[in-house]
Amino acid sequence: MEQIDREIDHFHDSVRVFFSEGRKGLLWGILYTFIFWTIEFSLLILILMGLSQTHSIITAFAAQVLLAVIMVIPATPGASGVAELGAASIFSIFVDSSVLGITVLAWRALTYHMNLLVGGLMSLKIIKDANLIKKLIGDSVESQHST
């Protein structure tokens, strides 16, 4: 119980910081999150435009919001196939069956697999930079001790 009380106090303190000193950072975070999701949801519209499928932007956004809610509840280990099957089911309402498979594959490649690739590359860069920083710090500490 003491640990729970301590964690609740930490949570209250962090919320207090966000609404006082960290208000600017919180607003920037909200803005960047909005921009991220707008770009993420615009990818389907661009794919459909590339496949000469013109549909309502609101319908495409709504379908992706519904799909995002469905993907939060994984029905299988690792949620494999849930996004693809859900996308095929939902997108079939407003995408012609002749391009449905291509649409789902392109959408999934851009929204998931591209994020994995870019995130992996950024992780490698961070690890490389961390090793470089450790090396620089280690060299400077050793040079201070030797003088």
Steps between C-alpha positions, in 0.01 A plus 500: 500500500786738578655440159164564331460824696853603404434431130173696511687791659763481222221503241335804660836680515568432132151619400559816704830557314330448162233757574739758645862495376449246222194656339696609192646151451156344545350729235785421258447130565129530425572695181760251374272207584218660301734558205628141520152346495385733222793395282454134596131505405571695180708213363188295416355796312822538300504127422139516381577805287795314347267211415242739348256433782352830609298483819404717790789605719274479805406140414866400467591670829201343680588154367855534630385623840272197527787277389735656758247417773471142374879458486531595867319177592722222364304180438810295419848480649695793363181625330619342176254552221253706703594825329503350153173309540334798668625736231377272222160474668458871572661633181282269286210733575649784295782341294437300183574129540743511206745719696412403857798268548746754360346771715531296820858390422613852414322648802653245737845536344496877548337515842667205672797356316643842409474600868688183597774570246544868588473427874761226472739727312450778754561252784827396337598866466420564866702196607790611282482855640478364856816293444672806352395711800617231743830483316542879511403516867726206579793662318448835675472334842817298437688813385391688816622217723836476325581872547 
